[in-house]
Amino acid sequence: MFNELNLNKGLQASLKNLGFEQPTDVQAQAVPLALTNRDLLVSAQTGSGKTVAFLLPTIHRLLTVAEVPGAGTRVLILTPTRELARQIFKQSKLLTSNTPIETGLIIGGDEFKFQKALFRKNPEIIIATPGRLVEHLEKGSPDFKELEVLILDEADRMLDMGFTEDMLFINKFCKAERQTMLFSATLNQTGMNSIAKTMLNNPATISLNAKREQNEDIQQQIILSDDKDHKQKQLTWLLENQAFTKAMVFTNTRIAADRLCGFIRYKKMNAYALHGEISQTQRKKVMEEFRENKFDILIASDVAARGLDIKGIDLVINFDMPRNGDDYTHRIGRTGRAGEKGLAISLVMSSEWNVMSSIERYLKIIFERRSIKELKANFTGPKKLKNSGKAAGKKKKPKDAKAKVRNRPKKDASKRRPATKPMADRDASGLSTLKRKPKEQE
Ligand code: AMP
């Protein structure tokens, strides 16, 4: 129970108003440790209540430790996307509503001048996306010389999105003696060790989900499909026949999201699309209206939907199979949040079989096989399977193998142009997955 933690009274009142009585697992483990000012390295799934896990002890600290006179920002929270930053901002406002603590939001897309003024007002807590914060640091507005707590939220995503350099740059401006808490879906990510070594000091590690552990509140199914047209029919059937309050449908590209949204609306269903190309204002509006149940189907690409916390999403459909297990986990994590039940259905055509099977292996589960009686696919799975579960098939030899042998001298490697990434290596937004900062997210 939260009241056993001896938290500040104002904070306890906010928890009561929010209706939070029992800490979630991550809160039960992280809050008491964080209250001892230890650095923390926490692996916890989105939807586990991790935001409150880091906000509670931090706000309690602000209310109990006297501020250094003339200090600038006392708490900095870095998070990969604007939506996530807004969500944390909202939680922070709610939790501090009975206290004098102020929170400021610094994200791309909002007016720079206004944000500069916000730094002058000096709120105790700043929630920021890395790119925009770096711009401010370059212009000298923020003051982190007396920073007491640094929180890195969804650190794996920040690394994925190419923010490593920005994080290290920001770190240089922050007071070295401070508490640092890193939250991430996985701690095994490339680069995570080095970030943790540079930015944290002798952290206690809390491994909750380990990413591959499944959220048992989500039922996970696959339905075999023949092609995209067939998928559209199956999707229509599911949206018309499967009971749900709010559904999210994922595609791998923003163009596909728009097209599919057009199709669903043509079928007289209430859908909107959300992806990186949509203007900031429009995105905000779509999210708000989805939250307020003004429509019930959101078609999204991965990048746009990362970290979204919207209550009541009980159905996730992968119209396109995601390209890897991490994206799959993030997508289905939009449902089954905070103990609610959810259903995730992936439509799988033959070209997606192998990726589906490698996701099964990665997550160490077998998806439930389901079919729609009136829309059964001719594709019933590969004829032969390898031990890995992937399709077994001979590699086709070129008709005239000899003709393909090249006898040209090897090119000078230094003159070679760098290979361009094939489309398959681009993420859902169409951006290359090479370490590049997706500006639209900032
Ligand atoms: P998060 O993992 O931070 O995205 O949180 C997921 C959801 O859980 C949010 O909607 C929170 O408002 C909710 N939540 C957080 N802590 C609790 C709690 N102790 N009891 C009930 N719901 C919670």
Boltz pocket constraint, residues with backbone or C-beta under 6 A from the ligand:
constraints:
  - pocket:
      binder: B
      contacts: [[A, 19], [A, 20], [A, 21], [A, 22], [A, 23], [A, 24], [A, 27], [A, 45], [A, 46], [A, 47], [A, 48], [A, 49], [A, 50], [A, 51], [A, 52], [A, 307], [A, 309], [A, 337], [A, 338]]
      max_distance: 6.0
